[in-house]
Amino acid sequence: MVSQITRGIKISVLTSFEGTYFKNYKIHFAFSYVVTIENHSKDSVQLTSRHWEIFDSLNDLEIVDGEGVIGKKPVLKPGENHTYSSGCLLSSPYGAMKGYFNMINFTSTKTFKVIVPTFRMCAPFALN
């Protein structure tokens, strides 16, 4: 698990290898990840959008931007957390992701970025 705190918002990510998947006559490697967002600040905040940079050791960098996370824009009061699961397919057994969440602070009405630390995705058989 990797974790990082930005402006009182802690992001933790846990990854898992889910197996292989055939698509368009090519093998893909399926990974899942669980993200936990914890509000350790004194203000209520809302996640509004996300930015991902997906590194695949056999492919080009893929950038993914979107509203919210899995269709939600969670509001977190001080001390609250939000956990969600998602996943990705890679064309190799090894890759990584990093990014950030755009958040709004309800007290100051200012937006800010919360860093999602780089997390690695590696199929167990690729560790040799």
ZAKOLRO-933492 format. One record per residue: y negated, x negated, z negated of N, C-alpha, C, O in turn; residue number from 1; residue in three letters. Coordinates in nm, 2 decimals, padded with zeros to 4 digits, m for minus. Atoms other than C-alpha are relative to their C-alpha. Layout:
BEGIN
<atom <Y X Z> <Y X Z> <Y X Z> <Y X Z> NUM "ALA">;
...
REM end
This chain:
BEGIN
<atom <00.12 m00.08 00.00> <00.00 00.00 00.00> <m00.12 m00.09 00.00> <m00.13 m00.19 m00.07> 1 "MET">;
<atom <00.13 00.07 00.00> <m00.35 m00.12 00.08> <m00.11 00.10 m00.06> <m00.10 00.22 m00.04> 2 "VAL">;
<atom <00.11 m00.08 00.05> <m00.67 00.01 m00.10> <m00.13 m00.08 00.01> <m00.14 m00.20 00.02> 3 "SER">;
<atom <00.13 00.05 00.00> <m01.04 m00.04 m00.08> <m00.10 00.10 m00.05> <m00.08 00.22 m00.03> 4 "GLN">;
<atom <00.11 m00.09 00.05> <m01.35 00.11 m00.25> <m00.13 m00.03 00.07> <m00.17 m00.15 00.07> 5 "ILE">;
<atom <00.13 00.01 m00.06> <m01.67 00.17 m00.07> <m00.09 00.11 m00.06> <m00.06 00.22 m00.05> 6 "THR">;
<atom <00.10 m00.09 00.07> <m01.97 00.32 m00.26> <00.07 00.11 m00.09> <00.03 00.23 m00.09> 7 "ARG">;
<atom <m00.06 m00.08 00.10> <m01.74 00.47 m00.52> <00.12 00.09 00.06> <00.18 00.17 m00.01> 8 "GLY">;
<atom <m00.10 m00.08 m00.06> <m01.49 00.62 m00.27> <00.12 m00.09 00.03> <00.11 m00.19 00.11> 9 "ILE">;
<atom <m00.12 00.08 m00.01> <m01.14 00.47 m00.29> <00.09 00.05 00.11> <00.13 00.17 00.10> 10 "LYS">;
<atom <m00.10 m00.04 m00.11> <m00.91 00.48 00.02> <00.12 m00.08 m00.02> <00.12 m00.21 m00.03> 11 "ILE">;
<atom <m00.13 00.06 00.01> <m00.54 00.40 m00.02> <00.09 00.05 00.11> <00.08 00.17 00.14> 12 "SER">;
<atom <m00.09 m00.03 m00.11> <m00.29 00.39 00.26> <00.14 m00.05 m00.02> <00.15 m00.17 m00.05> 13 "VAL">;
<atom <m00.14 00.04 00.01> <00.09 00.38 00.25> <00.06 00.03 00.13> <00.05 00.15 00.18> 14 "LEU">;
<atom <m00.06 m00.02 m00.14> <00.29 00.34 00.58> <00.15 00.00 m00.01> <00.21 m00.05 m00.11> 15 "THR">;
<atom <m00.15 m00.01 m00.01> <00.65 00.41 00.68> <00.04 m00.01 00.14> <m00.03 00.05 00.23> 16 "SER">;
<atom <m00.06 00.00 m00.13> <00.86 00.34 00.98> <00.09 00.12 00.01> <00.18 00.14 m00.08> 17 "PHE">;
<atom <m00.08 m00.13 m00.01> <01.01 00.67 01.10> <00.11 m00.01 00.10> <00.20 00.08 00.11> 18 "GLU">;
<atom <m00.10 00.02 m00.10> <01.23 00.54 01.39> <m00.05 m00.01 00.14> <m00.17 m00.03 00.16> 19 "GLY">;
<atom <00.04 00.01 m00.14> <01.23 00.52 01.76> <00.00 00.13 00.07> <00.06 00.23 00.03> 20 "THR">;
<atom <00.02 m00.12 m00.07> <01.13 00.78 02.01> <m00.01 m00.03 00.15> <m00.08 m00.12 00.19> 21 "TYR">;
<atom <00.00 00.02 m00.15> <01.19 00.80 02.39> <m00.10 00.10 00.06> <m00.09 00.22 00.04> 22 "PHE">;
<atom <00.10 m00.09 m00.07> <00.90 00.93 02.60> <m00.03 m00.07 00.13> <m00.06 m00.19 00.14> 23 "LYS">;
<atom <00.02 00.05 m00.13> <00.86 00.89 02.97> <00.08 m00.13 00.03> <00.03 m00.22 00.09> 24 "ASN">;
<atom <m00.10 00.11 m00.03> <01.16 00.66 02.99> <m00.04 m00.13 m00.07> <00.01 m00.24 m00.03> 25 "TYR">;
<atom <00.04 00.12 00.08> <01.00 00.42 02.74> <00.03 00.02 m00.15> <00.02 00.13 m00.20> 26 "LYS">;
<atom <m00.02 m00.01 00.15> <01.09 00.35 02.38> <m00.14 m00.02 m00.07> <m00.22 m00.10 m00.03> 27 "ILE">;
<atom <00.12 00.00 00.09> <00.82 00.41 02.12> <00.05 m00.01 m00.14> <00.15 00.03 m00.17> 28 "HIS">;
<atom <m00.03 00.02 00.14> <00.81 00.32 01.76> <m00.09 00.09 m00.08> <m00.21 00.08 m00.07> 29 "PHE">;
<atom <00.07 m00.10 00.08> <00.71 00.60 01.52> <m00.03 m00.05 m00.14> <00.06 m00.10 m00.21> 30 "ALA">;
<atom <00.04 00.04 00.13> <00.51 00.53 01.21> <m00.08 00.12 m00.06> <m00.15 00.19 00.01> 31 "PHE">;
<atom <00.08 m00.10 00.07> <00.37 00.76 00.95> <m00.08 m00.07 m00.10> <m00.05 m00.18 m00.14> 32 "SER">;
<atom <00.09 00.06 00.11> <00.09 00.69 00.70> <m00.05 00.12 m00.08> <m00.08 00.23 m00.04> 33 "TYR">;
<atom <00.05 m00.09 00.10> <m00.03 00.87 00.39> <m00.13 m00.06 m00.05> <m00.14 m00.17 m00.10> 34 "VAL">;
<atom <00.14 00.04 00.05> <m00.41 00.84 00.31> <m00.04 00.08 m00.12> <m00.03 00.20 m00.12> 35 "VAL">;
<atom <00.06 m00.07 00.12> <m00.55 00.92 m00.03> <m00.14 m00.05 m00.02> <m00.17 m00.16 m00.02> 36 "THR">;
<atom <00.14 00.02 00.01> <m00.92 00.95 m00.07> <m00.04 00.05 m00.14> <m00.02 00.16 m00.18> 37 "ILE">;
<atom <00.04 m00.03 00.13> <m01.05 00.94 m00.43> <m00.15 m00.02 m00.02> <m00.20 m00.12 00.02> 38 "GLU">;
<atom <00.14 00.01 00.03> <m01.40 01.01 m00.54> <m00.03 m00.05 m00.14> <m00.01 00.02 m00.24> 39 "ASN">;
<atom <00.03 00.06 00.13> <m01.49 00.77 m00.82> <m00.16 m00.01 m00.02> <m00.20 m00.07 m00.12> 40 "HIS">;
<atom <00.15 00.00 00.02> <m01.87 00.82 m00.77> <m00.04 00.12 m00.09> <00.04 00.20 m00.13> 41 "SER">;
<atom <00.06 m00.11 00.08> <m02.10 01.06 m00.96> <m00.04 00.11 00.08> <m00.09 00.21 00.02> 42 "LYS">;
<atom <00.05 m00.10 m00.09> <m02.18 01.27 m00.66> <00.11 00.07 00.08> <00.22 00.01 00.10> 43 "ASP">;
<atom <m00.09 m00.07 m00.09> <m02.00 01.53 m00.45> <m00.02 m00.05 00.14> <m00.13 m00.07 00.18> 44 "SER">;
<atom <00.01 00.05 m00.14> <m01.92 01.41 m00.10> <00.09 00.08 00.09> <00.18 00.15 00.04> 45 "VAL">;
<atom <m00.08 m00.07 m00.10> <m01.77 01.55 00.22> <00.03 m00.10 00.11> <m00.05 m00.17 00.16> 46 "GLN">;
<atom <m00.04 00.08 m00.12> <m01.57 01.37 00.49> <m00.03 00.09 00.12> <00.01 00.20 00.13> 47 "LEU">;
<atom <00.04 m00.08 m00.12> <m01.71 01.48 00.82> <00.07 m00.05 00.13> <00.10 00.03 00.22> 48 "THR">;
<atom <m00.06 00.05 m00.12> <m01.55 01.25 01.08> <00.08 m00.13 m00.03> <00.06 m00.19 m00.14> 49 "SER">;
<atom <m00.08 00.12 00.02> <m01.31 00.96 01.13> <m00.02 m00.09 00.13> <m00.05 m00.04 00.24> 50 "ARG">;
<atom <00.00 00.10 m00.11> <m01.30 00.64 01.35> <00.12 m00.09 m00.03> <00.13 m00.15 m00.14> 51 "HIS">;
<atom <m00.12 00.08 00.01> <m00.97 00.46 01.41> <00.00 m00.11 00.11> <m00.04 m00.08 00.22> 52 "TRP">;
<atom <m00.03 00.10 m00.10> <m00.89 00.13 01.58> <00.14 m00.03 m00.02> <00.19 m00.08 m00.12> 53 "GLU">;
<atom <m00.15 00.02 00.01> <m00.52 00.11 01.66> <00.04 m00.12 00.08> <00.01 m00.13 00.20> 54 "ILE">;
<atom <m00.04 00.12 m00.06> <m00.38 m00.23 01.74> <00.15 00.01 00.02> <00.23 00.03 m00.07> 55 "PHE">;
<atom <m00.14 00.00 m00.03> <m00.04 m00.24 01.92> <00.03 m00.14 00.06> <m00.04 m00.18 00.16> 56 "ASP">;
<atom <m00.02 00.14 m00.04> <00.10 m00.59 01.97> <00.04 m00.01 00.15> <00.03 m00.12 00.21> 57 "SER">;
<atom <m00.03 00.00 m00.14> <00.21 m00.49 02.33> <m00.10 00.08 00.08> <m00.07 00.10 00.20> 58 "LEU">;
<atom <00.10 m00.08 m00.07> <m00.09 m00.28 02.42> <m00.14 m00.03 m00.03> <m00.17 m00.12 m00.11> 59 "ASN">;
<atom <00.14 00.02 00.03> <m00.46 m00.27 02.44> <m00.04 00.07 m00.13> <00.03 00.16 m00.18> 60 "ASP">;
<atom <00.05 m00.07 00.12> <m00.67 m00.16 02.14> <m00.04 00.14 00.04> <m00.09 00.17 00.15> 61 "LEU">;
<atom <00.03 m00.15 m00.02> <m00.70 00.22 02.12> <m00.10 00.04 m00.11> <m00.08 00.02 m00.23> 62 "GLU">;
<atom <00.10 m00.05 00.09> <m01.01 00.38 01.97> <00.02 00.15 m00.01> <00.02 00.22 00.10> 63 "ILE">;
<atom <m00.01 m00.14 00.01> <m00.98 00.73 01.83> <m00.11 00.05 m00.10> <m00.12 00.00 m00.21> 64 "VAL">;
<atom <00.10 m00.06 00.08> <m01.28 00.93 01.70> <00.02 00.15 00.00> <00.07 00.21 00.09> 65 "ASP">;
<atom <m00.02 m00.14 00.00> <m01.27 01.28 01.58> <m00.07 00.06 m00.13> <m00.11 m00.01 m00.22> 66 "GLY">;
<atom <00.06 m00.08 00.11> <m01.40 01.55 01.34> <00.11 00.01 m00.11> <00.22 00.03 m00.08> 67 "GLU">;
<atom <m00.09 m00.01 00.12> <m01.25 01.55 00.99> <00.13 m00.08 00.01> <00.14 m00.18 00.08> 68 "GLY">;
<atom <m00.13 00.06 00.00> <m00.89 01.46 00.92> <00.10 00.11 00.00> <00.09 00.20 m00.08> 69 "VAL">;
<atom <m00.10 m00.10 m00.03> <m00.60 01.67 01.04> <m00.06 00.14 m00.01> <00.00 00.23 m00.07> 70 "ILE">;
<atom <00.07 m00.13 00.00> <m00.84 01.96 01.10> <m00.07 00.04 m00.12> <m00.12 00.16 m00.13> 71 "GLY">;
<atom <00.07 m00.04 00.13> <m01.00 01.95 00.76> <m00.12 m00.10 m00.02> <m00.12 m00.21 00.02> 72 "LYS">;
<atom <00.12 00.08 00.04> <m01.34 01.83 00.63> <m00.01 00.01 m00.15> <m00.09 00.09 m00.20> 73 "LYS">;
<atom <00.00 m00.02 00.14> <m01.26 01.79 00.26> <m00.13 m00.03 m00.08> <m00.19 m00.13 m00.05> 74 "PRO">;
<atom <00.11 00.02 00.10> <m01.53 01.82 m00.01> <00.07 m00.05 m00.13> <00.16 00.01 m00.18> 75 "VAL">;
<atom <m00.05 00.06 00.12> <m01.46 01.59 m00.31> <m00.11 00.00 m00.11> <m00.21 m00.07 m00.09> 76 "LEU">;
<atom <00.09 00.02 00.11> <m01.63 01.64 m00.64> <00.04 m00.12 m00.08> <00.14 m00.18 m00.05> 77 "LYS">;
<atom <m00.03 00.12 00.08> <m01.65 01.35 m00.88> <00.14 00.01 m00.07> <00.17 00.12 m00.14> 78 "PRO">;
<atom <m00.14 m00.01 00.06> <m01.29 01.27 m01.00> <00.11 00.06 00.08> <00.22 00.05 00.05> 79 "GLY">;
<atom <m00.10 m00.06 m00.09> <m01.12 01.46 m00.72> <00.05 m00.09 00.10> <00.00 m00.19 00.13> 80 "GLU">;
<atom <m00.06 00.08 m00.11> <m00.89 01.33 m00.45> <00.05 00.09 00.11> <00.08 00.21 00.08> 81 "ASN">;
<atom <m00.05 m00.07 m00.12> <m00.76 01.44 m00.11> <00.11 m00.09 00.06> <00.08 m00.21 00.09> 82 "HIS">;
<atom <m00.10 00.08 m00.07> <m00.43 01.32 00.04> <00.05 00.08 00.12> <00.07 00.20 00.12> 83 "THR">;
<atom <m00.06 m00.06 m00.12> <m00.30 01.38 00.39> <00.09 m00.10 00.07> <00.08 m00.22 00.04> 84 "TYR">;
<atom <m00.09 00.08 m00.08> <m00.03 01.25 00.62> <m00.02 00.01 00.15> <m00.06 00.12 00.19> 85 "SER">;
<atom <00.01 00.00 m00.14> <m00.04 01.16 00.98> <00.09 m00.11 00.06> <00.17 m00.17 m00.02> 86 "SER">;
<atom <m00.09 00.10 m00.06> <00.13 00.92 01.22> <m00.05 m00.05 00.14> <m00.15 00.01 00.19> 87 "GLY">;
<atom <00.03 00.05 m00.14> <00.12 00.73 01.55> <00.12 m00.06 00.06> <00.22 m00.10 m00.01> 88 "CYS">;
<atom <m00.11 00.06 m00.08> <00.35 00.60 01.82> <m00.06 m00.13 00.06> <m00.17 m00.13 00.11> 89 "LEU">;
<atom <00.03 00.13 m00.06> <00.34 00.23 01.92> <00.10 m00.03 00.10> <00.21 00.01 00.10> 90 "LEU">;
<atom <m00.10 00.04 m00.10> <00.50 00.07 02.22> <00.07 m00.13 m00.05> <00.16 m00.18 00.02> 91 "SER">;
<atom <m00.07 00.11 00.06> <00.60 m00.22 02.00> <00.04 00.03 m00.14> <m00.01 00.12 m00.20> 92 "SER">;
<atom <m00.03 m00.02 00.14> <00.76 m00.25 01.66> <m00.10 m00.05 m00.10> <m00.07 m00.05 m00.22> 93 "PRO">;
<atom <00.10 00.06 00.10> <00.45 m00.41 01.51> <m00.14 00.04 00.05> <m00.17 00.03 00.17> 94 "TYR">;
<atom <00.13 m00.03 m00.03> <00.09 m00.30 01.49> <m00.08 00.02 m00.12> <m00.03 m00.01 m00.23> 95 "GLY">;
<atom <00.08 m00.02 00.12> <m00.20 m00.22 01.26> <m00.11 00.10 00.04> <m00.14 00.13 00.16> 96 "ALA">;
<atom <00.11 m00.09 m00.01> <m00.48 00.03 01.21> <m00.11 m00.03 m00.10> <m00.08 m00.08 m00.21> 97 "MET">;
<atom <00.11 00.01 00.09> <m00.82 00.02 01.05> <m00.11 00.10 00.05> <m00.10 00.15 00.16> 98 "LYS">;
<atom <00.10 m00.09 m00.04> <m01.13 00.23 01.06> <m00.10 00.04 m00.11> <m00.12 m00.04 m00.20> 99 "GLY">;
<atom <00.09 m00.05 00.10> <m01.38 00.43 00.86> <m00.01 00.15 00.01> <00.02 00.22 00.11> 100 "TYR">;
<atom <00.03 m00.14 00.01> <m01.46 00.78 00.75> <m00.15 00.02 m00.02> <m00.21 m00.05 m00.10> 101 "PHE">;
<atom <00.14 m00.03 00.02> <m01.81 00.92 00.79> <m00.01 00.11 m00.11> <00.06 00.21 m00.10> 102 "ASN">;
<atom <00.01 m00.09 00.11> <m01.91 01.10 00.47> <m00.15 00.04 m00.02> <m00.24 m00.03 00.02> 103 "MET">;
<atom <00.13 m00.04 00.04> <m02.21 01.29 00.34> <m00.01 00.01 m00.15> <00.08 00.07 m00.21> 104 "ILE">;
<atom <00.02 m00.01 00.14> <m02.34 01.26 m00.01> <m00.09 00.13 m00.03> <m00.20 00.13 00.02> 105 "ASN">;
<atom <00.07 m00.12 00.02> <m02.45 01.61 m00.13> <m00.12 m00.01 m00.09> <m00.21 00.07 m00.08> 106 "PHE">;
<atom <00.11 00.02 00.09> <m02.69 01.48 m00.39> <m00.12 m00.06 00.08> <m00.23 m00.01 00.07> 107 "THR">;
<atom <00.10 00.06 m00.07> <m02.89 01.25 m00.16> <m00.02 00.06 00.14> <m00.12 00.03 00.21> 108 "SER">;
<atom <m00.01 m00.05 m00.14> <m02.80 01.43 00.17> <00.01 m00.11 00.10> <m00.01 m00.08 00.22> 109 "THR">;
<atom <m00.02 00.11 m00.09> <m02.74 01.09 00.32> <00.14 m00.02 00.05> <00.23 00.01 m00.03> 110 "LYS">;
<atom <m00.13 00.03 m00.05> <m02.45 01.00 00.54> <00.03 m00.15 m00.03> <m00.06 m00.23 m00.03> 111 "THR">;
<atom <m00.04 00.14 00.02> <m02.25 00.68 00.48> <00.15 m00.02 00.05> <00.22 00.08 00.07> 112 "PHE">;
<atom <m00.14 00.03 m00.05> <m01.93 00.51 00.61> <00.08 m00.06 m00.12> <00.04 m00.14 m00.20> 113 "LYS">;
<atom <m00.09 00.05 00.10> <m01.63 00.45 00.39> <00.11 m00.07 00.08> <00.18 m00.01 00.17> 114 "VAL">;
<atom <m00.09 00.08 m00.07> <m01.41 00.17 00.51> <00.15 00.03 m00.03> <00.18 00.05 m00.15> 115 "ILE">;
<atom <m00.14 m00.01 00.01> <m01.04 00.23 00.57> <00.06 m00.14 00.02> <00.04 m00.19 00.14> 116 "VAL">;
<atom <m00.04 00.14 m00.03> <m00.88 m00.12 00.52> <00.11 00.00 00.10> <00.19 00.09 00.12> 117 "PRO">;
<atom <m00.11 00.02 m00.10> <m00.64 m00.26 00.78> <00.13 00.02 m00.07> <00.16 m00.04 m00.17> 118 "THR">;
<atom <m00.14 m00.02 00.04> <m00.29 m00.14 00.73> <00.09 m00.03 00.11> <00.07 00.01 00.22> 119 "PHE">;
<atom <m00.10 00.04 m00.10> <00.01 m00.28 00.91> <00.11 00.10 00.01> <00.15 00.16 m00.09> 120 "ARG">;
<atom <m00.12 m00.09 m00.03> <00.29 m00.09 01.07> <00.10 m00.10 00.06> <00.08 m00.16 00.17> 121 "MET">;
<atom <m00.10 00.09 m00.04> <00.61 m00.29 01.11> <00.14 00.06 m00.02> <00.17 00.10 m00.13> 122 "CYS">;
<atom <m00.13 m00.04 00.01> <00.96 m00.18 01.19> <00.08 m00.10 m00.08> <00.07 m00.22 m00.06> 123 "ALA">;
<atom <m00.07 00.09 00.08> <01.20 m00.33 00.93> <00.08 m00.11 00.07> <00.08 m00.23 00.03> 124 "PRO">;
<atom <m00.08 00.09 m00.07> <01.41 m00.50 01.19> <m00.09 m00.11 00.07> <m00.04 m00.21 00.12> 125 "PHE">;
<atom <00.09 00.09 m00.06> <01.10 m00.68 01.33> <m00.05 m00.11 m00.09> <m00.13 m00.19 m00.05> 126 "ALA">;
<atom <00.05 00.10 00.10> <01.04 m00.88 01.01> <00.07 m00.13 00.01> <00.02 m00.23 m00.05> 127 "LEU">;
<atom <m00.07 00.13 m00.01> <01.28 m01.16 01.11> <m00.08 m00.09 00.09> <m00.03 m00.21 00.11> 128 "ASN">;
REM end
